[in-house]
Amino acid sequence: MSSSLADQVIWITGASSGIGEAVASEYARYGAKLVLSARRREELERVRAGLVNADEHLVLPLDLTDQDAMAPATETVLRHFGRLDQVVHNGGISQRSLVRDTDMDVDRRIMEVNYFGAVALTKAVLPAFIRQGGGRFVVVTSLVGELPTPKRSAYSASKHALHGFFEALRAEEFDNGVRVTLVLPGFIRTQVSVNALTADGSAQGRMDDLQANGMDPALCARRLVEAVQRGRDQVIIAGREGAGLYLKRWSPALYRRVIRKVKVT
């Protein structure tokens, strides 16, 4: 793999808004050639049109719940660019509902999008990474991958699952040049809480106060790209909420008492 982003082909899921859109803008600024994926082509075209060197980027609509689409999509990318250097697993959906109220269909949908979608795409891409001598998976999880909070049971579970899967993959494929960067954002000012699923599977339809006052996605994207360029295995991108990781590590009993009462929306 080249260390110069200008030489790299980078595939971003969830690229139509939020962190994904900001990451696309940041990578494009460094001269990378991008594959932009999400479900809505019109939104992906809007993002592409606003990027540096817009004509060099490929719009490739993709539904993360369609596992059969992953291998053909990967072949499309490889035919178009001849190689692939990074996959940024950013596509996902959040949750705002109590365990006791949540339909099982909601739990399954969140796992299908957040976890199984990333796993299926990884398995489609991995042989190409191995053939070419390396590649990097950048996995946008969440602080709740380490800090489960109320009303995010399935979301937390999906992020925990990503940590387990990609830590195992990192160990298995290290000698083949495959690298993994786990990205743990805190509250980022995106539409994630507006689109979060409630107990019956409908969208919440409003932004959480903490989300509204969160970090600018552009700053999150800058920190993510910096971490990737430095070859970091994991990076926490958060404000004060990041302190919860240290509280849980050094005083887990206190953390559990605090998380029962803290405002998490």
SERO-4910 file (N, C-alpha, C, O; in steps of 0.05 Angstrom, whole numbers):
BEGIN
 pado doro    nc1    nc2    nc3   cac1   cac2   cac3    cc1    cc2    cc3    oc1    oc2    oc3
  Met    A     17    -24      0      0      0      0     17     25      0     37     26     15
  Ser    A     10     44    -16     24     70    -15     15     86      9     -8     84     17
  Ser    A     33    101     21     26    118     43     13    144     34      3    159     50
  Ser    A     15    149      8      4    174     -3    -25    170     -9    -32    152    -25
  Leu    A    -43    186      3    -71    183     -3    -78    189    -32    -97    179    -43
  Ala    A    -61    205    -45    -65    211    -73    -64    186    -91    -74    186   -113
  Asp    A    -51    165    -81    -48    141    -97    -69    120    -89    -68     98   -100
  Gln    A    -87    126    -71   -104    106    -60   -133    107    -70   -143    129    -76
  Val    A   -145     84    -72   -173     81    -79   -188     73    -53   -181     53    -40
  Ile    A   -208     89    -45   -220     86    -19   -250     84    -23   -263    101    -35
  Trp    A   -261     63    -12   -290     57    -14   -303     64     13   -296     54     34
  Ile    A   -323     82     12   -336     92     36   -366     85     35   -380     92     16
  Thr    A   -375     70     55   -404     64     57   -417     86     75   -403     99     90
  Gly    A   -443     89     72   -456    110     86   -446    138     78   -444    156     95
  Ala    A   -439    141     52   -426    165     43   -445    187     35   -436    209     27
  Ser    A   -471    183     38   -490    203     29   -496    225     49   -510    244     42
  Ser    A   -485    223     73   -491    244     93   -473    240    117   -458    221    119
  Gly    A   -474    259    136   -461    257    162   -431    252    161   -417    265    145
  Ile    A   -422    233    177   -393    227    179   -383    218    152   -361    225    144
  Gly    A   -398    201    138   -389    190    112   -385    212     92   -365    211     77
  Glu    A   -403    231     90   -399    253     71   -375    270     79   -359    278     61
  Ala    A   -371    275    105   -348    291    113   -322    276    108   -302    289    101
  Val    A   -322    250    113   -298    234    108   -291    234     78   -268    236     70
  Ala    A   -312    232     61   -307    233     32   -294    260     24   -275    260      8
  Ser    A   -304    282     35   -293    308     29   -264    310     37   -247    321     23
  Glu    A   -258    299     61   -230    300     71   -211    283     54   -189    292     47
  Tyr    A   -219    259     48   -202    242     32   -198    254      4   -176    253     -7
  Ala    A   -219    265     -8   -217    277    -34   -198    300    -34   -183    305    -53
  Arg    A   -197    315    -12   -179    338     -9   -150    330    -11   -133    345    -20
  Tyr    A   -144    305     -3   -117    294     -5   -111    281    -31    -89    272    -36
  Gly    A   -131    280    -49   -126    269    -76   -133    240    -79   -126    228    -99
  Ala    A   -147    228    -60   -155    200    -62   -177    198    -83   -192    217    -88
  Lys    A   -179    174    -95   -201    167   -113   -222    151    -97   -214    131    -84
  Leu    A   -247    159    -97   -266    149    -79   -288    132    -93   -295    137   -116
  Val    A   -298    112    -79   -322     98    -85   -342    106    -64   -338    102    -40
  Leu    A   -364    118    -72   -385    128    -54   -409    110    -54   -422    107    -75
  Ser    A   -415     98    -31   -437     79    -30   -457     87     -8   -449     95     14
  Ala    A   -482     84    -14   -505     86      4   -528     77    -13   -525     68    -36
  Arg    A   -552     78     -2   -576     69    -17   -585     89    -38   -595     81    -59
  Arg    A   -583    115    -32   -595    135    -49   -576    147    -69   -558    162    -62
  Arg    A   -579    140    -95   -561    149   -116   -560    180   -117   -539    192   -121
  Glu    A   -584    192   -115   -585    221   -119   -569    236    -97   -557    256   -103
  Glu    A   -569    225    -73   -554    238    -52   -524    233    -56   -507    250    -50
  Leu    A   -517    210    -66   -489    204    -72   -479    222    -94   -456    231    -93
  Glu    A   -495    227   -114   -487    245   -136   -483    273   -126   -465    287   -134
  Arg    A   -501    281   -107   -498    308    -95   -471    310    -81   -457    330    -83
  Val    A   -464    289    -65   -438    289    -51   -415    290    -70   -397    305    -67
  Arg    A   -416    273    -91   -394    271   -110   -390    298   -124   -367    307   -128
  Ala    A   -412    312   -131   -410    337   -145   -395    359   -128   -384    377   -139
  Gly    A   -396    356   -102   -383    375    -85   -355    369    -77   -342    384    -62
  Leu    A   -344    347    -87   -317    338    -80   -296    350    -99   -302    356   -122
  Val    A   -272    352    -89   -249    358   -105   -246    335   -126   -249    312   -119
  Asn    A   -240    342   -151   -236    323   -172   -261    304   -175   -258    280   -175
  Ala    A   -284    317   -176   -309    302   -175   -311    280   -196   -322    258   -191
  Asp    A   -300    284   -220   -302    265   -242   -286    239   -237   -290    219   -250
  Glu    A   -268    240   -218   -251    217   -212   -264    197   -193   -253    175   -189
  His    A   -286    204   -182   -299    187   -161   -322    171   -173   -335    180   -192
  Leu    A   -327    148   -162   -347    129   -172   -370    128   -152   -367    124   -128
  Val    A   -394    133   -162   -419    129   -146   -428    101   -150   -433     92   -173
  Leu    A   -432     86   -128   -440     58   -129   -461     53   -107   -454     46    -85
  Pro    A   -486     56   -114   -507     51    -94   -506     23    -83   -500      4    -98
  Leu    A   -510     20    -57   -508     -6    -44   -526     -7    -20   -526     12     -3
  Asp    A   -541    -29    -17   -557    -34      6   -543    -54     24   -538    -76     15
  Leu    A   -535    -46     48   -519    -63     65   -534    -88     74   -521   -107     84
  Thr    A   -560    -89     71   -575   -113     78   -575   -134     55   -585   -156     59
  Asp    A   -565   -126     32   -565   -144      9   -538   -157      6   -520   -147     -8
  Gln    A   -534   -179     20   -508   -192     21   -500   -202     -7   -476   -204    -12
  Asp    A   -519   -210    -23   -512   -220    -50   -501   -198    -68   -489   -204    -89
  Ala    A   -504   -173    -60   -494   -151    -77   -465   -145    -73   -452   -130    -88
  Met    A   -453   -156    -51   -426   -148    -43   -404   -157    -63   -387   -141    -70
  Ala    A   -405   -182    -72   -385   -191    -90   -387   -177   -117   -366   -168   -128
  Pro    A   -411   -174   -129   -412   -159   -155   -403   -130   -151   -390   -119   -169
  Ala    A   -410   -117   -129   -401    -90   -125   -371    -88   -123   -359    -69   -134
  Thr    A   -359   -107   -109   -329   -107   -107   -316   -111   -135   -297    -97   -141
  Glu    A   -327   -128   -151   -317   -132   -178   -320   -106   -194   -302   -100   -210
  Thr    A   -341    -92   -191   -345    -66   -205   -323    -46   -197   -312    -33   -214
  Val    A   -317    -45   -171   -296    -27   -162   -269    -35   -174   -254    -18   -183
  Leu    A   -263    -60   -173   -236    -70   -182   -234    -66   -213   -212    -60   -222
  Arg    A   -255    -70   -227   -254    -65   -256   -250    -35   -262   -236    -28   -281
  His    A   -263    -18   -247   -263     10   -252   -235     22   -245   -224     38   -261
  Phe    A   -224     15   -223   -199     28   -213   -175     10   -215   -152     19   -215
  Gly    A   -179    -16   -217   -156    -35   -219   -145    -43   -192   -129    -62   -191
  Arg    A   -154    -31   -170   -145    -38   -144   -163    -25   -123   -181     -9   -130
  Leu    A   -159    -32    -98   -174    -20    -76   -156    -20    -52   -145    -41    -45
  Asp    A   -153      3    -39   -134      6    -17   -146      7     11   -135     -3     30
  Gln    A   -170     19     12   -184     22     38   -214     18     35   -225     26     14
  Val    A   -226      7     55   -255      7     57   -262     21     83   -253     12    105
  Val    A   -278     42     82   -288     55    106   -316     46    112   -335     54     98
  His    A   -318     28    131   -345     18    139   -358     38    157   -354     39    181
  Asn    A   -375     55    144   -388     77    159   -419     74    159   -432     86    176
  Gly    A   -430     59    140   -459     56    139   -471     44    163   -459     24    174
  Gly    A   -493     54    173   -505     43    196   -530     58    205   -537     79    193
  Ile    A   -544     47    225   -568     59    235   -569     56    265   -559     35    276
  Ser    A   -579     76    279   -579     76    308   -607     68    319   -624     61    304
  Gln    A   -610     71    345   -634     62    359   -640     80    383   -622     91    396
  Arg    A   -666     83    388   -675     98    412   -700     83    423   -722     92    418
  Ser    A   -696     62    438   -719     48    449   -709     29    471   -687     19    471
  Leu    A   -727     24    491   -721      6    513   -723    -23    504   -738    -30    486
  Val    A   -707    -40    516   -706    -68    509   -735    -80    511   -743    -94    493
  Arg    A   -749    -74    532   -775    -87    537   -796    -79    516   -815    -93    512
  Asp    A   -791    -57    502   -810    -47    482   -803    -54    453   -820    -52    435
  Thr    A   -779    -62    449   -768    -64    421   -776    -90    407   -770   -112    417
  Asp    A   -788    -87    384   -794   -111    367   -768   -125    359   -748   -112    353
  Met    A   -770   -151    358   -746   -167    349   -738   -159    321   -715   -161    314
  Asp    A   -757   -151    304   -750   -143    277   -731   -119    277   -715   -116    259
  Val    A   -734   -102    297   -716    -79    299   -688    -88    307   -669    -79    295
  Asp    A   -686   -106    326   -660   -117    333   -646   -129    309   -622   -125    304
  Arg    A   -662   -145    294   -650   -158    271   -642   -138    249   -621   -142    237
  Arg    A   -658   -118    244   -651    -99    224   -625    -84    231   -608    -80    213
  Ile    A   -623    -76    256   -598    -62    264   -574    -79    261   -553    -70    251
  Met    A   -576   -105    268   -553   -123    265   -547   -128    235   -524   -130    227
  Glu    A   -568   -130    219   -564   -135    190   -549   -111    177   -530   -116    162
  Val    A   -557    -87    184   -544    -64    172   -516    -59    183   -497    -57    169
  Asn    A   -515    -57    210   -490    -48    223   -468    -70    223   -445    -64    220
  Tyr    A   -476    -95    228   -456   -116    231   -454   -134    206   -433   -135    194
  Phe    A   -476   -147    199   -474   -167    177   -467   -153    150   -454   -165    133
  Gly    A   -477   -129    146   -469   -114    122   -440   -109    120   -428   -114     99
  Ala    A   -427   -101    142   -398    -96    142   -383   -122    139   -363   -123    125
  Val    A   -393   -143    152   -379   -169    149   -380   -179    121   -360   -189    110
  Ala    A   -404   -178    108   -407   -187     81   -389   -172     61   -376   -184     44
  Leu    A   -387   -146     64   -370   -130     46   -341   -136     52   -325   -138     33
  Thr    A   -334   -140     77   -306   -147     84   -298   -173     71   -276   -175     60
  Lys    A   -315   -193     72   -309   -219     61   -307   -218     30   -292   -233     18
  Ala    A   -322   -199     18   -320   -196    -11   -294   -183    -19   -282   -189    -40
  Val    A   -285   -164     -3   -261   -148     -9   -235   -162     -1   -214   -159    -14
  Leu    A   -236   -178     20   -211   -189     32   -194   -204     12   -169   -200     13
  Pro    A   -204   -221     -5   -186   -235    -24   -170   -215    -41   -147   -221    -48
  Ala    A   -182   -193    -50   -167   -174    -66   -145   -161    -49   -123   -157    -59
  Phe    A   -150   -154    -24   -130   -143     -7   -106   -163     -4    -83   -155     -6
  Ile    A   -113   -188      0    -91   -208      3    -75   -211    -23    -51   -213    -22
  Arg    A    -89   -212    -46    -75   -215    -71    -56   -192    -76    -34   -196    -87
  Gln    A    -64   -168    -69    -47   -144    -76    -27   -138    -54    -11   -119    -56
  Gly    A    -27   -154    -32     -7   -150    -11    -15   -132     11      2   -124     27
  Gly    A    -40   -125     13    -49   -109     36    -73    -91     29    -82    -89      6
  Gly    A    -83    -79     50   -105    -61     49   -114    -54     77   -105    -66     96
  Arg    A   -131    -34     80   -140    -26    107   -170    -24    108   -183    -13     90
  Phe    A   -181    -35    129   -209    -32    137   -211    -10    159   -199    -14    180
  Val    A   -225     11    153   -230     32    172   -259     29    182   -278     32    166
  Val    A   -262     22    207   -288     14    217   -299     35    236   -289     38    259
  Val    A   -319     49    227   -332     70    244   -352     56    262   -374     49    254
  Thr    A   -344     52    287   -362     40    307   -375     62    323   -390     78    312
  Ser    A   -370     63    348   -382     84    366   -370     80    394   -360     59    400
  Leu    A   -372    101    410   -365     98    438   -382     76    451   -373     63    469
  Val    A   -407     72    441   -424     52    454   -414     24    447   -424      4    458
  Gly    A   -395     21    429   -382     -4    425   -366    -13    450   -361    -36    454
  Glu    A   -359      7    467   -346      2    492   -363     10    516   -359      0    538
  Leu    A   -382     29    512   -398     40    533   -428     37    527   -440     57    519
  Pro    A   -439     14    532   -468     11    526   -484     30    543   -479     34    567
  Thr    A   -505     42    531   -522     61    545   -551     53    541   -557     38    523
  Pro    A   -569     63    559   -597     58    555   -608     66    528   -597     85    516
  Lys    A   -628     52    519   -642     58    494   -626     52    469   -634     60    447
  Arg    A   -604     38    472   -587     31    449   -578      2    450   -555     -4    442
  Ser    A   -594    -15    460   -586    -43    465   -576    -57    439   -554    -67    439
  Ala    A   -592    -57    418   -585    -70    394   -562    -55    380   -544    -67    369
  Tyr    A   -563    -29    381   -541    -13    369   -515    -19    383   -494    -23    370
  Ser    A   -515    -19    410   -491    -26    425   -481    -54    418   -457    -58    414
  Ala    A   -500    -72    416   -492   -100    409   -479   -101    382   -459   -116    378
  Ser    A   -490    -87    363   -478    -87    336   -450    -76    335   -433    -86    321
  Lys    A   -445    -55    351   -419    -43    352   -399    -61    368   -376    -63    360
  His    A   -408    -74    389   -391    -94    403   -383   -116    384   -360   -124    383
  Ala    A   -402   -125    367   -397   -146    348   -375   -138    328   -358   -154    321
  Leu    A   -377   -113    319   -357   -104    300   -329   -104    312   -309   -112    300
  His    A   -327    -96    338   -301    -96    351   -290   -125    352   -267   -129    346
  Gly    A   -307   -144    360   -297   -171    362   -289   -182    335   -268   -195    333
  Phe    A   -305   -178    314   -299   -188    287   -273   -176    277   -255   -191    267
  Phe    A   -270   -150    278   -247   -137    265   -221   -140    282   -199   -139    270
  Glu    A   -223   -144    308   -199   -150    323   -189   -178    316   -165   -182    313
  Ala    A   -207   -197    312   -199   -224    303   -187   -223    275   -167   -235    270
  Leu    A   -200   -208    257   -190   -205    229   -162   -193    229   -144   -202    215
  Arg    A   -158   -173    246   -132   -159    248   -110   -180    254    -88   -180    242
  Ala    A   -115   -197    273    -95   -217    281    -91   -238    260    -68   -246    255
  Glu    A   -113   -247    247   -111   -268    227    -95   -259    202    -79   -275    191
  Glu    A    -99   -235    193    -89   -226    167    -66   -206    168    -59   -194    148
  Phe    A    -55   -202    192    -34   -183    195    -10   -189    176      1   -171    163
  Asp    A     -2   -214    175     21   -222    158     15   -219    129     34   -220    113
  Asn    A    -10   -216    121    -17   -211     93    -20   -182     87    -29   -175     65
  Gly    A    -13   -165    106    -13   -136    101    -40   -123    105    -43    -99     99
  Val    A    -59   -137    116    -86   -126    121    -85   -112    148    -77   -123    169
  Arg    A    -94    -87    149    -94    -71    173   -123    -61    179   -140    -60    162
  Val    A   -127    -56    204   -154    -47    214   -150    -23    232   -133    -22    249
  Thr    A   -166     -2    227   -169     21    245   -197     22    255   -216     26    239
  Leu    A   -201     19    281   -227     22    294   -230     51    302   -213     62    316
  Val    A   -253     63    294   -258     91    300   -282     92    318   -304     82    311
  Leu    A   -279    105    342   -300    106    362   -309    135    365   -298    150    381
  Pro    A   -329    144    349   -339    171    353   -357    173    377   -371    154    384
  Gly    A   -358    197    389   -378    203    409   -401    217    396   -411    209    375
  Phe    A   -410    239    408   -432    254    396   -422    272    373   -407    291    378
  Ile    A   -430    265    349   -423    280    325   -449    292    314   -470    279    314
  Arg    A   -447    317    305   -471    332    296   -481    322    269   -475    335    248
  Thr    A   -495    300    269   -506    288    244   -536    282    249   -547    289    270
  Gln    A   -548    269    229   -576    262    230   -580    234    242   -602    223    240
  Val    A   -560    223    255   -562    195    264   -585    191    284   -598    171    283
  Ser    A   -590    210    302   -611    207    321   -638    212    308   -658    201    317
  Val    A   -639    229    288   -665    234    273   -674    208    260   -697    201    260
  Asn    A   -654    193    248   -661    169    233   -661    144    251   -667    122    241
  Ala    A   -654    147    276   -653    123    294   -680    109    296   -701    122    296
  Leu    A   -679     83    297   -703     67    299   -715     67    327   -700     65    347
  Thr    A   -741     70    329   -754     67    354   -765     39    357   -759     22    341
  Ala    A   -781     34    378   -789      7    385   -803     -8    363   -800    -32    360
  Asp    A   -819      6    347   -834     -7    326   -821     -6    299   -832    -15    279
  Gly    A   -796      5    298   -782      6    273   -784     32    258   -771     36    237
  Ser    A   -801     51    268   -803     77    255   -780     95    264   -768     90    285
  Ala    A   -774    115    248   -753    134    255   -761    152    278   -784    160    280
  Gln    A   -741    159    295   -747    177    317   -757    204    307   -776    216    319
  Gly    A   -745    215    286   -755    239    273   -747    265    286   -757    286    279
  Arg    A   -729    264    306   -720    288    319   -691    284    327   -682    261    331
  Met    A   -677    306    330   -649    304    338   -646    306    368   -658    322    381
  Asp    A   -630    288    379   -624    289    408   -609    315    414   -594    325    398
  Asp    A   -612    325    438   -598    350    447   -568    346    446   -554    364    436
  Leu    A   -559    323    456   -530    319    456   -518    316    428   -496    325    423
  Gln    A   -534    305    410   -525    303    382   -524    331    369   -505    337    355
  Ala    A   -544    347    375   -545    374    363   -521    391    372   -513    409    358
  Asn    A   -511    385    396   -488    401    407   -462    386    404   -442    392    417
  Gly    A   -462    365    387   -438    349    384   -417    361    366   -420    384    357
  Met    A   -396    345    361   -374    354    345   -382    358    316   -398    343    306
  Asp    A   -370    378    303   -373    382    275   -363    357    259   -341    348    264
  Pro    A   -379    346    241   -370    323    226   -344    328    211   -328    309    207
  Ala    A   -339    352    202   -314    358    188   -290    354    206   -269    344    197
  Leu    A   -292    361    232   -270    357    251   -267    327    256   -244    317    257
  Cys    A   -289    313    259   -288    284    262   -273    271    239   -256    254    242
  Ala    A   -280    280    214   -267    269    190   -237    274    190   -221    257    183
  Arg    A   -229    298    198   -200    305    198   -186    287    217   -164    277    211
  Arg    A   -197    282    241   -184    265    260   -183    236    251   -164    221    256
  Leu    A   -204    227    238   -205    200    227   -182    196    206   -167    177    208
  Val    A   -181    214    187   -160    211    166   -132    213    178   -114    199    169
  Glu    A   -128    231    197   -102    233    210    -95    206    224    -72    198    222
  Ala    A   -114    194    237   -109    168    250   -102    147    230    -84    131    235
  Val    A   -116    146    207   -110    127    187    -82    131    175    -67    112    172
  Gln    A    -74    156    170    -48    162    159    -26    154    178     -4    147    170
  Arg    A    -31    155    204    -12    147    224    -12    117    230      4    108    246
  Gly    A    -30    103    217    -31     74    220    -42     66    247    -35     44    257
  Arg    A    -59     82    259    -70     76    285    -88     51    284   -103     48    265
  Asp    A    -87     35    305   -105     12    307   -132     20    317   -152      8    309
  Gln    A   -133     41    333   -159     50    344   -156     80    351   -135     89    359
  Val    A   -178     95    347   -178    123    354   -205    130    366   -226    122    355
  Ile    A   -205    145    387   -229    156    400   -233    185    391   -215    201    394
  Ile    A   -256    191    379   -261    218    370   -286    228    385   -308    223    377
  Ala    A   -281    242    406   -304    249    424   -296    274    441   -273    282    443
  Gly    A   -317    286    452   -314    307    471   -312    296    500   -299    275    504
  Arg    A   -326    309    518   -324    300    546   -335    272    550   -327    258    569
  Glu    A   -353    263    532   -365    237    536   -344    215    534   -348    192    544
  Gly    A   -321    221    521   -300    201    519   -288    193    546   -275    172    549
  Ala    A   -292    211    566   -281    205    593   -294    180    605   -283    167    623
  Gly    A   -318    173    594   -332    149    604   -315    124    601   -318    105    616
  Leu    A   -298    123    580   -281     99    576   -262     95    599   -258     72    608
  Tyr    A   -251    117    609   -232    115    631   -247    108    657   -236     94    674
  Leu    A   -271    120    661   -286    114    684   -294     84    685   -291     71    706
  Lys    A   -302     73    662   -309     45    662   -285     27    667   -287      6    680
  Arg    A   -262     35    656   -238     19    659   -228     18    688   -221     -3    698
  Trp    A   -228     42    701   -216     43    728   -236     41    751   -229     34    773
  Ser    A   -262     46    745   -282     44    766   -308     34    753   -328     49    751
  Pro    A   -309      9    745   -333     -1    731   -358      0    747   -380      5    736
  Ala    A   -357     -4    773   -381     -2    790   -392     26    790   -416     29    788
  Leu    A   -375     46    792   -384     74    791   -395     80    764   -416     94    762
  Tyr    A   -382     70    743   -392     75    716   -421     65    713   -438     78    702
  Arg    A   -426     41    723   -452     29    720   -474     44    736   -497     46    727
  Arg    A   -466     56    758   -485     73    773   -491     99    757   -513    108    756
  Val    A   -470    110    746   -472    135    732   -489    132    707   -507    148    701
  Ile    A   -484    110    691   -498    107    666   -528    102    669   -543    107    651
  Arg    A   -536     93    693   -565     90    698   -580    116    699   -604    117    695
  Lys    A   -565    137    706   -578    163    711   -571    185    691   -585    205    689
  Val    A   -549    181    676   -540    203    659   -558    207    635   -570    187    625
  Lys    A   -561    231    626   -577    237    602   -561    228    578   -538    236    574
  Val    A   -573    210    562   -559    199    539   -572    205    512   -565    194    492
  Thr    A   -591    224    513   -603    233    487   -602    263    486   -612    275    466
***
